[in-house]
């Protein structure tokens, strides 16, 4: 796995868009290999079994997602998780740095850079879900600013939508990142895009979903460094001693729903209605903010 990551890192560090695209695909392929079970061969229909070549052409490869409860038992996932704990092999940091370089290239007439941005964001979302401790990088302003820049009105709707998904993933169960988001006027960026007449309806729906997510009550969380076996069961919790110690340390990053409601109220006039709707429908009742 180190050899594959080394090759991918070299590619995404290049200024050549073809190499960057190749590197991002290599990372995507690695994540797919970790998340998907071995492909199953679906034979062709009997009417097409005329010879061996026809049989091969008729075969279809079908890969199915691995169950979360079994993912921690997977050797490839365990090796991936182990490597992510060190700076040298942390993929999320490398992809975020790659994304920053792509943004520095400006726009391209053929849309190549937009495709690279979307690929980078897609990889980031998967990386942050597979390795939650990597979310901590978005507690740094330089990385949070990347996501907020992608929410500017001049970006295409596809990029805005994908950036919102990564933003949500980066804030999941990581209150310190939410404080960075607030400090960098993230709420102004979100509400500004929501109010913009040129924002598409699809993006506005995702922005509204984000606001519901933001307004959810926050809970103290433990240190983001967790073993892959703990990730197999989201309901697992550390021992009471370590939980209480880390809980006290993290409470300073927690804001109440009322506090967040007040902050959002500076930019939107109907926040009370959003909170009431959130309490009545509980769309994210199983999500930790």
C-alpha positions in Angstrom: 0.0 0.0 0.0 2.9 2.3 0.7 4.1 1.9 -2.9 0.7 2.7 -4.3 0.4 5.8 -2.1 3.9 7.0 -3.0 3.0 6.8 -6.7 -0.3 8.5 -6.2 1.3 11.3 -4.1 3.9 11.9 -6.8 1.2 12.2 -9.4 -1.1 14.6 -7.4 1.9 16.8 -6.5 2.5 17.4 -10.2 1.5 20.5 -12.2 0.5 18.3 -15.1 -3.3 17.9 -15.1 -3.1 14.4 -16.6 -0.8 13.2 -13.8 -3.0 14.8 -11.2 -6.1 13.1 -12.6 -4.2 9.8 -12.7 -3.1 10.2 -9.1 -6.7 11.0 -7.9 -7.9 7.9 -9.7 -5.3 5.8 -8.1 -6.5 7.0 -4.7 -10.1 6.5 -5.7 -9.3 3.0 -6.8 -7.6 2.2 -3.5 -10.6 3.5 -1.5 -13.0 1.4 -3.7 -10.9 -1.7 -3.1 -11.1 -1.1 0.6 -14.9 -0.5 0.6 -16.1 -3.0 -1.9 -16.2 -6.7 -1.7 -14.5 -8.8 -4.4 -16.3 -8.5 -7.7 -18.7 -11.3 -8.4 -19.0 -12.6 -11.9 -22.5 -12.5 -13.4 -22.7 -15.0 -16.2 -24.3 -14.1 -19.5 -27.7 -15.4 -20.4 -27.9 -19.0 -21.8 -28.8 -17.7 -25.2 -25.4 -16.1 -25.6 -23.2 -19.0 -24.5 -21.9 -19.9 -27.9 -18.2 -20.1 -27.2 -15.7 -19.0 -24.7 -15.1 -15.6 -26.1 -18.8 -14.8 -26.2 -19.1 -16.0 -22.6 -16.3 -13.6 -21.5 -17.9 -10.7 -23.3 -21.2 -11.5 -21.6 -19.8 -11.5 -18.1 -20.4 -8.5 -15.9 -18.4 -7.6 -12.8 -20.6 -6.7 -9.8 -19.0 -5.3 -6.7 -20.9 -4.9 -3.5 -20.2 -2.6 -0.5 -18.7 -4.2 2.6 -20.7 -4.1 5.7 -19.4 -1.6 8.3 -19.4 -4.3 11.0 -16.9 -6.4 9.0 -14.8 -3.5 7.6 -12.5 -3.4 10.7 -11.7 -7.0 10.2 -10.4 -6.3 6.7 -6.6 -6.3 6.5 -6.5 -3.7 3.8 -8.6 -1.3 5.8 -6.6 -1.9 9.0 -3.4 -1.2 7.1 -4.9 1.9 5.5 -6.1 3.2 8.9 -2.6 2.5 10.5 -0.9 4.5 7.7 -3.2 7.4 8.1 -2.2 8.0 11.7 1.2 9.3 10.5 1.7 12.6 8.7 3.9 11.0 5.9 1.1 8.7 4.6 -2.0 10.8 5.5 -4.0 10.9 2.2 -6.5 13.6 3.2 -3.7 16.1 3.8 -2.2 15.4 0.4 -5.5 15.6 -1.4 -6.3 18.9 0.3 -2.9 20.3 -0.7 -3.6 19.1 -4.2 -7.0 20.8 -4.2 -5.3 24.0 -3.2 -2.9 23.8 -6.1 -5.7 23.1 -8.5 -7.5 26.2 -7.3 -4.3 28.2 -7.9 -4.3 27.1 -11.5 -7.5 29.1 -12.2 -10.2 27.9 -14.5 -9.7 26.0 -17.8 -11.6 26.4 -21.0 -12.3 22.7 -21.4 -13.4 22.2 -17.8 -10.5 20.0 -16.9 -9.8 21.8 -13.6 -13.5 21.6 -12.6 -13.3 17.8 -13.1 -10.1 17.6 -11.0 -11.8 19.7 -8.2 -14.8 17.4 -8.2 -12.5 14.3 -8.1 -10.5 15.8 -5.2 -13.7 16.6 -3.2 -15.1 13.1 -3.8 -11.9 11.5 -2.5 -11.8 13.8 0.5 -15.3 12.9 1.5 -14.5 9.2 1.3 -11.2 9.7 3.2 -12.9 11.6 6.1 -15.6 9.0 6.4 -13.1 6.1 6.4 -10.6 7.8 8.7 -12.5 10.3 11.0 -9.3 11.5 12.8 -8.2 13.1 9.5 -11.1 15.6 9.9 -8.9 17.4 12.3 -7.0 19.1 9.4 -10.1 21.2 8.8 -9.7 22.8 12.1 -6.9 24.7 10.4 -8.0 27.9 8.7 -6.0 27.1 5.5 -8.0 24.0 4.8 -11.4 25.2 5.9 -10.9 28.2 3.6 -10.5 25.8 0.7 -14.1 24.6 1.2 -15.5 28.0 1.7 -13.8 29.3 -1.4 -15.6 26.5 -3.4 -18.9 27.9 -2.2 -18.4 31.2 -3.9 -21.1 32.0 -6.5 -18.7 31.8 -9.4 -18.3 28.1 -9.0 -20.5 25.7 -10.9 -23.4 24.0 -9.0 -21.7 20.6 -9.1 -18.7 21.9 -7.2 -20.8 23.8 -4.7 -22.9 20.7 -3.9 -19.8 18.5 -3.5 -18.1 21.1 -1.4 -21.1 21.1 0.9 -20.9 17.4 1.3 -17.2 17.6 2.3 -18.0 20.4 4.6 -20.6 18.4 6.5 -18.2 15.4 6.7 -15.5 17.6 8.0 -17.7 18.9 10.8 -19.2 15.5 11.9 -18.5 14.9 15.5 -15.7 17.5 15.4 -17.0 20.7 17.2 -13.6 22.3 17.1 -13.9 22.4 13.3 -17.3 24.0 13.6 -15.8 26.8 15.7 -13.2 27.3 12.9 -16.0 27.4 10.3 -17.8 30.0 12.4 -14.7 32.1 13.0 -14.0 32.3 9.3 -17.5 33.6 8.5 -18.7 30.3 7.2 -22.3 31.1 8.1 -22.1 34.3 6.1 -20.8 32.3 3.1 -23.6 29.7 3.4 -26.4 32.2 3.9 -25.1 34.5 1.2 -25.1 31.7 -1.3 -28.6 30.6 -0.2 -29.9 34.2 -0.7 -28.2 34.6 -4.1 -30.8 34.6 -6.9 -28.4 32.8 -9.2 -28.0 29.8 -6.9 -29.7 26.8 -8.4 -32.6 25.1 -6.6 -30.6 21.9 -6.2 -27.8 23.8 -4.4 -30.3 25.7 -2.2 -31.8 22.4 -1.0 -28.4 21.2 0.0 -27.7 24.5 1.7 -30.9 24.2 3.7 -29.9 20.6 4.7 -26.6 22.0 5.9 -28.4 24.6 8.0 -30.5 21.8 9.6 -27.3 19.9 10.3 -25.5 23.0 11.8 -28.4 23.7 14.2 -28.3 20.2 15.7 -27.2 20.0 19.3 -23.5 19.3 19.8 -22.1 16.6 22.1 -18.6 16.4 23.7 -16.4 14.0 21.8 -13.2 12.2 22.7 -9.9 12.6 21.0 -10.2 11.8 17.2 -7.5 9.2 17.3 -9.5 5.9 17.4 -8.6 2.4 16.4 -10.2 0.8 13.3 -11.9 -1.7 15.5 -13.8 1.0 17.4 -15.0 2.4 14.0 -16.8 -0.9 13.2 -19.4 -0.1 15.8 -20.4 3.6 16.0 -22.0 3.0 19.4 -18.7 1.9 21.0 -17.4 4.4 23.6 -14.0 4.5 25.4 -13.7 3.6 29.0 -15.4 5.9 31.5 -12.1 7.3 32.8 -10.7 8.3 29.4 -14.1 9.4 28.3 -14.6 11.8 31.2 -11.0 13.2 30.8 -11.4 13.8 27.1 -15.0 15.0 27.6 -13.9 17.8 29.9 -11.2 18.9 27.5 -13.6 19.1 24.6 -16.5 20.9 26.3 -14.8 24.2 25.7 -15.5 23.7 22.0 -19.2 23.0 22.5 -21.9 25.5 21.7 -25.6 25.0 22.6 -28.3 24.9 20.0 -29.5 28.3 21.3 -26.0 29.8 20.8 -25.8 28.6 17.2 -29.4 29.7 16.6 -28.4 33.2 17.7 -25.3 33.2 15.4 -27.3 32.1 12.4 -30.0 34.6 13.3 -27.5 37.4 12.3 -27.8 36.3 8.7 -31.3 34.7 8.4 -34.6 35.9 9.7 -36.5 32.6 10.0 -34.1 30.6 12.2 -36.8 29.9 14.8 -38.9 28.1 12.2 -35.8 26.0 11.1 -35.2 25.0 14.7 -38.9 24.1 15.3 -38.9 22.0 12.1 -35.7 20.3 13.2 -37.1 19.4 16.5 -40.3 18.1 15.0 -38.9 16.0 12.2 -35.4 15.1 13.6 -33.9 14.4 10.2 -30.5 13.7 11.6 -31.4 12.1 14.9 -28.5 9.5 14.7 -25.8 12.0 13.6 -23.3 13.4 16.1 -22.3 17.0 15.5 
